[in-house]
Amino acid sequence: MTDMTGHNSAATGGIAADRLRSIIERVERLEEERKALQGDIKDIFSEAKSAGFCPKTIKQIIRIRKQEPAEVEEQETLLDIYRRALGM
């Protein structure tokens, strides 16, 4: 059985070809969007660097902002303890 686009819409070997094709195409579309977004993010970091900001530090701040406040506090406390233990 074929649909209006000429594709087999029946299950082939127990697989619904149209459903499978739809899933694959959606993933491919999202991967393209992700690639475009990654390029946009890279451009923003380049802009930050040319404005005198440190991209590495900005990435660290973004990572910290994603964490729970208690988790951040615990990490900062441990970092302070380790620094003092090393005489830093």
Secondary structure, 3 states (H helix, E strand, C coil): CECCCCCECCEECCEEHHHHHHHHHHHHHHHHHHHHHHHHHHHHHHHHHHCCCCHHHHHHHHHHHCCCHHHHHHHHHHHHHHHHHCCC
